[in-house]
Amino acid sequence: MEDIIEGMRGTDFNSASELIEVLDEEGVSTGKAVTRKEIYKKGLWHRGVIVAIVNNNNEVLMQQRANTKDKYPGKWDLSVAGHIPFGEDSLSAVFSETMEEIGYTLPKKLTVQDFRFITSFRNRFKLAEDYIGNQFYDFFVLNAEVPIEKLILQKKEVQDVRYTSLTALLKMRDDKVLHPRTEWVDALIRYLKRQ
């Protein structure tokens, strides 16, 4: 595992040339892969992952997107969000995105299986004629005590992190300071109330 982690350090997973699997409108693989840039230029369906890291106080680790991001700069988002590179599955992407964006390496007592799959969402948006998002998001929750001071943020992706209560999270949604993909908020609250 340490060899995998070390080999991933410094890797740019979010470049425009990253290959992403193309899906049909039902979320089924077409077997084709195109660059991230082409995915958005043509508005092709693809899959991403979003992760809510929740501590013992039911606070959610939130990340503030870098001001240099091409979509929704400066908006607050879930703990981790990213695309699934071609040839990977959702769990693999969850692991690599968690390490890449916020520099959190799972302690030995935690494994990738500790990420609980909650549901999938379908999301569509159009920022420009040549920037159309048609995406499925697989939503996971990780219950873990993650110390903010030990995180190493990927500055071109994330400019800040903080823990947020569920009450504050609902206010953030109402105040429209969150990434507009907010379907996960109600799903997270339902999940946490069942525990």
Helices and strands as residue ranges (DSSP letters): H 2-8, E 19-23, E 29-35, H 36-42, E 45-54, E 60-65, E 76-77, E 80-83, H 90-102, G 112-114, E 116-128, E 131-143, G 148-150, E 158-164, H 166-174, H 183-194
